[in-house]
Amino acid sequence: MHMRKLAIAAALFASIVLVSSAASTDTVTLSVYAQFDLAQPQSAYWPVTVDAFQKKYPNIKLDFEYVSGEAFHQKFQAMAASGDIPDLFTCYAGARSSYILDRGMVKDLRPWLTDAFKKNYNAAIWSPQGPNGEIYIISPNMAVCTVVYVNTKLQKKLGLSMPKTLDEMIAQVPAIRAAGLTPLAFGNKSQWQAQSFLLSMLTDRMAGTAWFDKAMKGTAKFTDKPFVDAIAVEKQMIDTKLLPAGVNQIETPQAMEEFIQGKAVYLLDAGWRVSGLKKAAAPEDYAGYAAIAFPAVKGEVVHGSSAATTGEALAMNSKLTGAKAEAAWNFLSFIYGQEGSDILMKYGTVPTYKLDYSKYDIDSLNKQYIQLINSQSMGYVIDAKMDGEGVNNLLNPGLQAVMMGTKTPAQLAGEYEAWVAANDSNRKKK
């Protein structure tokens, strides 16, 4: 009898092993609706990434549909309205994807996001993406909007040191102007640059993201002193002749060209300008460029920060459970983890995942840029958080008016607060 029990137990154990083994090799199919134009050079890394994943996880089948541009959103909005969306899909951590986020169709990834996992990334990507702190996407890249590029050869020629504060930079203006050069090249003809590249960063410096969160909801106001002071810094930069006199008639490419031609000591631009500088500048000039944070501003409460918005990424359908949810997580953690980020880096994009950069052939300016953004905190980009109508039609042209002296910082702040209070969707969500 005892032997019979052992035999039954052995048979039962064998059947469990067989079932477990079969479960681990079952094919799981995931539908993926992705915003990619595979014909574009910047998408060249993607097929390589998918192929590497398939080799590691042959039991996960990916059924892709690729759509790009506005057509992606038009089709996806129709899917969302019907209540039937794919397993994985391109998602933005903000208003651009409100038609799925507001319907609760995107899974919160926090159950998978351990501290050990999160520490491998630039901390800025873990800012809350939902009203209750949800994280919907692991952004593979960031649009860093404020970097000061430095022509160190010109600095040395003029006997200037690296400015640690805005006041120190302004103190250099007479010497730079006397040499017939522009102190800080910058273009604001399209109006959005003074808001995205400059005011967003200054608002974070003077107030911080916690204040901005309150201002979006209405428990703080854009008439508060920190926001008015941030606007006033832009006027100070005009009044002290740090910025070009015709800044509102200059486009960003023109400002970059002035810097490349050696006619400006500093350039205020975004992080993505590094590749443009490398392509356009003579190699010997490019080798002398440096990248620094915007200098410290008098009265700031956050030190050394920039402003950034996260890029889009694939997200998970909130209905996924069990094997499909785990397969989807395996895919997301692969493409946005070490292996996928390594491929992205080899194709020329600095990922949010912190890699061992000594393995890559990176030039001096890119090394400085990587070190800079990995040591900075990131504030919000205003036009990524607030409704476009108020930003584009009121705040952006209002900043030009302040810079030209036809409107005061307090007037602009008052006008923008009044518009936000009456119209902005963030206030209506409170």
HELIX and SHEET records of a PDB file:
HELIX    1   1 HIS A    2  THR A   25  1                                  24    
HELIX    2   2 PRO A   41  SER A   43  5                                   3    
HELIX    3   3 TYR A   45  LYS A   56  1                                  12    
HELIX    4   4 GLU A   70  SER A   82  1                                  13    
HELIX    5   5 ALA A   95  SER A   97  5                                   3    
HELIX    6   6 SER A   98  LEU A  101  1                                   4    
HELIX    7   7 ARG A  110  TRP A  112  5                                   3    
HELIX    8   8 ASP A  115  LYS A  118  1                                   4    
HELIX    9   9 ALA A  123  TRP A  126  5                                   4    
HELIX   10  10 THR A  152  LEU A  158  1                                   7    
HELIX   11  11 LEU A  166  ALA A  171  1                                   6    
HELIX   12  12 VAL A  173  ALA A  178  1                                   6    
HELIX   13  13 TRP A  192  GLN A  193  1                                   2    
HELIX   14  14 ALA A  194  LEU A  199  3                                   6    
HELIX   15  15 SER A  200  MET A  206  1                                   7    
HELIX   16  16 THR A  209  LYS A  217  1                                   9    
HELIX   17  17 LYS A  225  ASP A  239  1                                  15    
HELIX   18  18 VAL A  247  GLN A  249  5                                   3    
HELIX   19  19 THR A  252  ILE A  260  1                                   9    
HELIX   20  20 ARG A  273  ALA A  280  1                                   8    
HELIX   21  21 PRO A  283  TYR A  286  1                                   4    
HELIX   22  22 GLY A  322  ILE A  335  1                                  14    
HELIX   23  23 GLN A  338  LYS A  346  1                                   9    
HELIX   24  24 TYR A  357  LYS A  359  5                                   3    
HELIX   25  25 SER A  364  SER A  375  1                                  12    
HELIX   26  26 ILE A  382  LYS A  385  1                                   4    
HELIX   27  27 GLY A  388  GLY A  390  1                                   3    
HELIX   28  28 VAL A  391  LEU A  395  3                                   5    
HELIX   29  29 ASN A  396  MET A  404  1                                   9    
HELIX   30  30 PRO A  409  ASN A  423  1                                  15    
HELIX   31  31 SER A  425  LYS A  428  1                                   4    
SHEET    1   A 4 ILE A  60  VAL A  67  0                                        
SHEET    2   A 4 VAL A  28  GLN A  35  1                                        
SHEET    3   A 4 LEU A  88  CYS A  91  1                                        
SHEET    4   A 4 ALA A 313  MET A 316 -1                                        
SHEET    1   B 3 MET A 142  VAL A 144  0                                        
SHEET    2   B 3 SER A 306  THR A 310 -1                                        
SHEET    3   B 3 MET A 378  GLY A 379  1                                        
SHEET    1   C 4 THR A 182  ALA A 185  0                                        
SHEET    2   C 4 ALA A 264  ASP A 269  1                                        
SHEET    3   C 4 VAL A 147  ASN A 151 -1                                        
SHEET    4   C 4 TYR A 289  ILE A 292 -1                                        
END                                                                             
